[in-house]
Amino acid sequence: MRAAVSAVATIAFAFVVAPPAAWPDWSAALGVASGAARAAIPTATTLRCPEGASLVGAPPPKGRQLACAFLDAGGKYIFDGPIQEWHPNGHLKLAGTFEAGLRTGEWLEYDEAGVLVIESNFKRGKLDGPYAMVGADGERLEGSFKNDQREGLWRAYSRAGQRTAEGTYRANRKSGRWTLWLDDGSTARGEYVADARRGHWVFSWPDGQLRAEGAFDGERRSGVWSDYDERGVLRARGPYAGGVRAGAWIFFAATGAKEASGTMRGDRREGAWVDWQADGTRWEGAYRADQREGLWTAFHPNGKPSAQGPMVLGKMHGAWKLTGPDGKVTAKGAYEQGERSGAWVEWTATGRVEGSYDRDQREGLWTVYDATGKPTGHAMFEHGTQLPGAAVGAVPRATAGATPAAPPTQP
């Protein structure tokens, strides 16, 4: 006897959807699905076969397939009429109808627990008409086929019954308007052309507030994109090329104030950048491969420089000069990988102090000088703590600007 026709193959949709902002690589697979499972149809011990066909096989426990078939001129069995198959545990696996060896009409398929997982329709051996499927994870898929190709409106649902995608197919490809519901409750709406997102797309927060908008070109972000937070505040704006950030970008804080601006290439900061901090200070310098490199300058809120020196791999490294809001020098010394190290001079309200730092802490002998440059005392430090027995009181710290805040990280 000819082997039974296998179950309809699982159809999977894959939508790649990138959340705004980090754009971590927001890529999410939508499982496939169908409506609530129906009760299994009664298991038959016999089937009504059309004229010219005979009953072959046997139901459980003697067999796992019962069908109508006829012998062709070559002596092979050709399915013709109803057919049923069973899982090894005796639960119904599928039920459908053949017409001269080709599937026709409604077909039902069940898992080993007896849950309906695929409900399909055939015409002359090809999928044609309504289709519904439940995936192994409980997600559902519903739509229609025309001549073995997906056609018209399709919907996908999560295990909890929430819609995850809705849109149209033409000739087995996503085409036209689609809406995608993301895991965090936000939505994405735009056009598909031949299975690829193209043109303007809009992402919205769960409450409908705008989250991001921009264009896709063949599933890659292209042109200017804008990202917003849950309150509708613009947080980032700039161009994409080939799916990565490229060109002049600007980032904003939650208050709407500027946070950073500069050039990006291949999703990395390159060239001149300005980074603003919440206290009104700012840093200006250059990035190389997303790291601060070369000369950087920090500015007070009044626009005057507060610190200047080299950066290496994103950290202060080398000789730095620090100045106060009045433009006067407040400290000079070296940084090593972001920490003060070696000899430093710090100017105070009454003169200056000189000594050494180790891993950003005062270490060893420090000397105090008055405004005329005359030594007035000294003290010893260990791991940043002044030791008792010093010739003077507590060694003063430099005036404002001696230890500037570190440059802000990328928004």
C-alpha positions as CSV (number, residue, x, y, z in Angstrom):
1,M,0.0,0.0,0.0
2,R,1.2,3.5,-0.8
3,A,2.5,5.5,2.2
4,A,0.2,8.0,3.7
5,V,0.6,11.7,2.8
6,S,2.5,13.6,5.6
7,A,1.0,16.4,7.6
8,V,1.1,19.9,6.2
9,A,4.5,21.6,6.8
10,T,4.8,24.2,9.5
11,I,4.8,27.8,8.1
12,A,6.9,30.2,10.1
13,F,6.9,34.0,9.9
14,A,10.1,35.9,10.9
15,F,9.8,39.6,11.5
16,V,13.0,41.5,12.4
17,V,11.9,44.6,14.4
18,A,14.6,47.1,16.0
19,P,13.6,49.1,19.0
20,P,14.4,52.5,18.9
21,A,17.1,54.2,20.9
22,A,19.6,51.4,21.7
23,W,18.6,49.9,19.0
24,P,20.0,46.8,20.4
25,D,19.3,44.8,17.9
26,W,15.5,44.7,18.8
27,S,15.2,40.9,16.0
28,A,11.9,38.9,17.2
29,A,10.5,35.7,15.7
30,L,6.7,35.4,15.7
31,G,5.7,31.9,16.3
32,V,2.9,30.5,14.2
33,A,-0.6,30.0,15.3
34,S,-4.4,29.3,15.1
35,G,-7.6,29.8,17.1
36,A,-8.8,27.8,20.0
37,A,-8.4,24.0,19.6
38,R,-11.5,22.1,18.6
39,A,-12.5,18.7,20.0
40,A,-11.1,15.9,18.0
41,I,-13.5,14.4,15.5
42,P,-14.7,10.9,16.4
43,T,-12.3,8.1,15.5
44,A,-13.7,6.0,12.7
45,T,-13.7,2.2,12.5
46,T,-14.9,2.4,8.9
47,L,-15.1,5.1,6.2
48,R,-17.6,5.7,3.4
49,C,-15.5,5.3,0.2
50,P,-16.5,6.7,-3.2
51,E,-17.4,4.4,-6.0
52,G,-14.4,2.4,-7.3
53,A,-12.4,2.8,-4.0
54,S,-12.0,0.3,-1.2
55,L,-11.2,0.6,2.5
56,V,-7.5,-0.1,3.3
57,G,-5.6,-0.1,6.5
58,A,-7.0,-0.4,10.1
59,P,-7.6,1.9,13.0
60,P,-6.0,1.3,16.4
61,P,-5.1,-1.0,18.0
62,K,-4.5,-3.0,14.8
63,G,-3.2,-0.2,12.7
64,R,-2.6,3.6,12.6
65,Q,-4.1,4.5,9.2
66,L,-7.5,4.0,7.6
67,A,-8.2,5.2,4.1
68,C,-10.1,4.8,0.9
69,A,-8.0,3.9,-2.2
70,F,-8.1,2.2,-5.6
71,L,-5.5,0.4,-7.6
72,D,-4.2,2.2,-10.7
73,A,-3.1,0.5,-13.9
74,G,0.4,-0.1,-12.5
75,G,-0.9,-1.8,-9.4
76,K,-0.3,1.0,-7.0
77,Y,-2.8,2.2,-4.4
78,I,-4.1,5.7,-5.0
79,F,-5.9,7.5,-2.2
80,D,-9.4,8.5,-3.1
81,G,-11.9,9.5,-0.4
82,P,-11.5,10.1,3.3
83,I,-8.4,9.2,5.3
84,Q,-7.5,9.1,9.0
85,E,-4.2,8.6,10.8
86,W,-3.4,8.1,14.4
87,H,-0.4,8.8,16.7
88,P,1.3,5.9,18.4
89,N,-0.6,6.7,21.6
90,G,-3.9,6.1,19.7
91,H,-4.9,9.8,19.5
92,L,-6.1,11.0,16.1
93,K,-3.3,12.6,14.0
94,L,-5.1,13.8,10.9
95,A,-8.4,13.6,9.0
96,G,-9.0,14.7,5.4
97,T,-10.1,13.7,2.0
98,F,-8.3,12.7,-1.2
99,E,-9.5,13.0,-4.8
100,A,-7.6,10.7,-7.2
101,G,-4.4,11.1,-5.0
102,L,-4.7,14.8,-4.4
103,R,-5.8,16.4,-1.2
104,T,-9.1,18.3,-1.3
105,G,-11.4,20.1,1.0
106,E,-10.9,20.6,4.7
107,W,-8.0,18.9,6.5
108,L,-7.5,18.7,10.3
109,E,-4.3,17.8,12.1
110,Y,-3.8,17.1,15.8
111,D,-0.9,16.8,18.2
112,E,-0.3,13.7,20.4
113,A,-2.4,15.2,23.1
114,G,-5.4,15.5,20.8
115,V,-5.2,19.3,20.3
116,L,-6.1,20.6,16.9
117,V,-3.0,22.3,15.6
118,I,-3.6,22.8,11.8
119,E,-6.9,23.5,10.0
120,S,-6.4,23.8,6.3
121,N,-8.2,23.6,3.0
122,F,-7.0,22.1,-0.3
123,K,-8.0,22.3,-4.0
124,R,-6.4,19.8,-6.4
125,G,-3.6,19.0,-4.0
126,K,-2.7,22.7,-3.2
127,L,-3.5,24.8,-0.2
128,D,-6.4,27.0,-1.1
129,G,-8.7,28.8,1.3
130,P,-8.7,29.5,5.0
131,Y,-5.7,28.3,7.1
132,A,-5.1,28.2,10.8
133,M,-2.3,26.8,12.9
134,V,-1.1,26.5,16.5
135,G,2.6,26.4,17.1
136,A,4.3,24.2,19.7
137,D,4.6,27.3,21.9
138,G,0.9,28.0,21.7
139,E,1.2,31.0,19.4
140,R,-1.4,31.2,16.6
141,L,-1.4,32.0,12.9
142,E,-4.5,32.6,10.7
143,G,-4.9,33.5,7.1
144,S,-5.7,32.2,3.6
145,F,-4.0,30.5,0.7
146,K,-4.5,30.7,-3.0
147,N,-3.0,28.1,-5.2
148,D,-0.4,27.1,-2.5
149,Q,0.6,30.7,-1.8
150,R,-0.3,32.9,1.1
151,E,-2.7,35.6,0.0
152,G,-4.8,38.4,1.6
153,L,-5.1,39.2,5.3
154,W,-3.0,37.3,7.8
155,R,-2.9,37.6,11.6
156,A,-0.5,36.2,14.3
157,Y,-1.4,35.9,18.0
158,S,0.6,35.2,21.1
159,R,-0.1,32.3,23.4
160,A,-2.1,34.7,25.6
161,G,-4.3,35.6,22.6
162,Q,-2.7,39.1,22.0
163,R,-2.1,40.1,18.4
164,T,1.5,40.1,17.4
165,A,1.2,40.9,13.6
166,E,-1.4,41.7,11.1
167,G,-1.1,42.5,7.4
168,T,-1.5,41.3,3.8
169,Y,0.2,38.8,1.6
170,R,0.4,38.9,-2.2
171,A,1.9,36.0,-4.1
172,N,3.3,34.5,-0.8
173,R,5.1,37.7,0.2
174,K,4.3,40.3,2.8
175,S,3.1,43.3,0.9
176,G,1.2,46.4,1.8
177,R,0.3,47.8,5.2
178,W,1.4,45.8,8.3
179,T,1.1,46.3,12.1
180,L,3.5,44.6,14.5
181,W,2.9,44.4,18.2
182,L,6.2,44.1,20.1
183,D,6.8,42.2,23.4
184,D,6.8,45.4,25.5
185,G,3.4,46.4,24.2
186,S,4.6,49.0,21.7
187,T,3.6,48.9,18.0
188,A,5.2,49.3,14.6
189,R,3.3,50.3,11.5
190,G,4.4,50.6,7.9
191,E,4.7,49.1,4.5
192,Y,6.1,45.8,3.3
193,V,7.2,45.4,-0.3
194,A,8.1,41.8,-1.4
195,D,8.7,40.7,2.2
196,A,10.9,43.7,3.1
197,R,10.0,46.8,5.1
198,R,10.2,49.9,2.9
199,G,9.3,53.6,3.2
200,H,8.1,55.4,6.4
201,W,7.6,53.4,9.6
202,V,6.2,54.6,12.9
203,F,6.9,53.0,16.3
204,S,4.5,53.9,19.2
205,W,4.7,53.3,22.9
206,P,1.9,51.1,24.5
207,D,-0.2,54.3,25.2
208,G,0.1,55.4,21.6
209,Q,2.7,58.0,22.2
210,L,5.3,58.3,19.4
211,R,8.4,56.3,20.1
212,A,10.4,56.4,16.8
213,E,9.9,57.1,13.1
214,G,12.0,56.9,10.0
215,A,12.4,55.0,6.7
216,F,13.3,51.5,5.8
217,D,15.0,50.4,2.6
218,G,15.0,46.6,2.1
219,E,14.8,45.9,5.9
220,R,17.5,48.4,6.7
221,R,17.0,51.7,8.4
222,S,17.7,54.6,6.0
223,G,17.6,58.4,6.1
224,V,16.8,60.5,9.2
225,W,15.3,58.7,12.3
226,S,14.0,60.3,15.4
227,D,13.6,58.6,18.8
228,Y,11.3,59.7,21.7
229,D,10.9,58.7,25.3
230,E,7.6,57.7,26.9
231,R,6.8,61.4,27.6
232,G,7.2,62.4,24.0
233,V,10.5,64.1,24.5
234,L,12.9,63.8,21.6
235,R,16.0,61.9,22.7
236,A,17.9,61.3,19.5
237,R,17.9,62.3,15.8
238,G,20.2,61.5,12.9
239,P,20.7,59.6,9.6
240,Y,21.1,56.0,8.9
241,A,22.8,54.5,5.9
242,G,22.6,50.7,5.2
243,G,21.1,50.1,8.6
244,V,23.7,51.8,10.7
245,R,24.0,55.3,12.1
246,A,26.1,57.5,9.8
247,G,26.4,61.3,9.7
248,A,25.6,64.1,12.1
249,W,23.7,62.9,15.2
250,I,22.3,64.8,18.2
251,F,21.2,63.3,21.5
252,F,19.0,64.9,24.1
253,A,18.5,64.5,27.9
254,A,15.1,63.7,29.4
255,T,14.7,67.5,30.1
256,G,15.0,68.2,26.3
257,A,18.5,69.8,26.8
258,K,21.3,68.8,24.4
259,E,23.3,65.8,25.7
260,A,25.8,65.1,22.8
261,S,26.3,65.9,19.2
262,G,28.8,64.8,16.5
263,T,29.5,62.5,13.6
264,M,28.8,58.7,13.5
265,R,30.2,56.2,11.0
266,G,29.2,52.6,11.1
267,D,27.3,53.1,14.4
268,R,30.4,54.5,16.0
269,R,31.3,58.0,17.0
270,E,34.1,59.5,14.8
271,G,35.6,63.0,14.6
272,A,34.6,66.1,16.5
273,W,32.0,65.8,19.3
274,V,30.5,67.9,22.0
275,D,29.2,66.3,25.2
276,W,27.0,68.3,27.6
277,Q,26.4,67.5,31.3
278,A,23.4,68.3,33.4
279,D,25.2,71.0,35.4
280,G,25.8,73.1,32.3
281,T,29.4,72.1,31.7
282,R,30.5,70.6,28.4
283,W,33.3,68.6,26.9
284,E,34.7,69.1,23.3
285,G,37.1,66.8,21.5
286,A,37.4,64.0,19.0
287,Y,36.4,60.3,18.9
288,R,38.1,57.5,17.2
289,A,36.4,54.1,16.9
290,D,33.9,55.2,19.6
291,Q,36.6,56.2,22.0
292,R,37.7,59.7,23.1
293,E,41.2,60.3,21.7
294,G,43.6,63.3,21.5
295,L,43.1,66.7,23.0
296,W,39.9,67.3,25.0
297,T,38.7,70.5,26.7
298,A,36.1,70.9,29.4
299,F,34.2,74.1,29.9
300,H,32.5,75.8,32.9
301,P,28.8,76.9,32.5
302,N,30.1,80.4,31.8
303,G,31.9,79.1,28.7
304,K,35.5,79.4,30.1
305,P,37.7,76.3,30.0
306,S,37.8,74.2,33.2
307,A,40.2,71.4,32.1
308,Q,42.4,70.5,29.1
309,G,44.5,67.6,28.2
310,P,44.9,64.3,26.2
311,M,42.6,61.3,26.2
312,V,43.7,57.8,25.3
313,L,41.1,55.1,24.8
314,G,38.4,57.2,26.4
315,K,40.4,58.1,29.6
316,M,42.4,61.1,30.7
317,H,46.1,60.2,30.2
318,G,49.0,62.6,30.2
319,A,49.5,66.2,31.3
320,W,46.4,68.1,32.2
321,K,45.8,71.7,33.2
322,L,42.7,72.7,35.3
323,T,41.3,76.2,35.6
324,G,38.5,77.9,37.6
325,P,35.5,79.8,36.3
326,D,37.6,83.0,36.5
327,G,40.2,81.6,34.1
328,K,42.9,81.1,36.8
329,V,44.9,77.9,36.8
330,T,43.8,75.7,39.8
331,A,45.9,72.6,39.2
332,K,48.5,71.0,36.9
333,G,49.6,67.4,36.8
334,A,49.3,64.1,35.0
335,Y,46.6,61.5,34.6
336,E,47.2,57.8,34.1
337,Q,44.2,55.9,32.7
338,G,41.8,58.4,34.2
339,E,43.4,58.8,37.6
340,R,45.8,61.5,38.9
341,S,49.4,60.1,39.1
342,G,52.8,61.6,39.9
343,A,53.6,65.2,40.7
344,W,50.8,67.7,41.0
345,V,50.5,71.4,41.9
346,E,47.2,72.7,43.2
347,W,46.5,76.4,43.9
348,T,44.4,77.3,46.9
349,A,42.8,80.5,48.2
350,T,46.0,81.2,50.3
351,G,48.7,79.9,48.0
352,R,49.5,76.4,46.6
353,V,50.3,72.8,47.6
354,E,52.6,70.4,45.9
355,G,53.0,66.7,46.2
356,S,52.3,63.4,44.5
357,Y,49.3,61.2,43.6
358,D,49.1,57.5,43.3
359,R,45.9,56.0,41.8
360,D,44.1,59.3,42.3
361,Q,45.0,59.6,46.0
362,R,47.6,61.8,47.7
363,E,50.7,59.9,48.6
364,G,53.9,60.8,50.4
365,L,55.2,64.3,51.2
366,W,53.1,67.3,50.4
367,T,54.3,70.9,50.9
368,V,52.3,74.0,51.6
369,Y,53.3,77.4,50.2
370,D,51.8,80.8,50.9
371,A,50.8,83.4,48.4
372,T,54.4,84.7,48.1
373,G,55.7,81.2,47.3
374,K,57.3,80.7,50.8
375,P,57.0,77.2,52.2
376,T,54.9,77.2,55.4
377,G,54.7,73.5,56.3
378,H,54.4,70.0,55.0
379,A,52.6,66.8,55.7
380,M,52.7,63.1,54.9
381,F,49.9,61.2,53.2
382,E,49.2,57.5,52.9
383,H,46.4,56.3,50.5
384,G,44.9,59.7,50.5
385,T,44.8,60.1,54.3
386,Q,47.0,62.8,56.0
387,L,49.1,61.2,58.7
388,P,49.3,62.7,62.3
389,G,52.3,64.8,63.3
390,A,52.3,67.1,60.3
391,A,54.1,70.5,60.7
392,V,50.8,72.2,59.6
393,G,47.1,71.6,59.9
394,A,45.1,69.9,57.3
395,V,46.7,70.5,53.8
396,P,44.1,72.4,51.8
397,R,42.5,71.3,48.6
398,A,42.7,73.3,45.4
399,T,39.9,75.7,44.5
400,A,37.0,74.7,42.2
401,G,38.0,73.1,39.0
402,A,40.9,71.0,40.3
403,T,39.1,67.7,39.8
404,P,36.6,68.0,37.0
405,A,33.9,65.5,36.5
406,A,34.6,62.7,34.1
407,P,33.2,63.2,30.5
408,P,29.7,61.8,30.2
409,T,29.1,58.4,28.5
410,Q,27.3,58.3,25.2
411,P,23.6,58.8,25.5
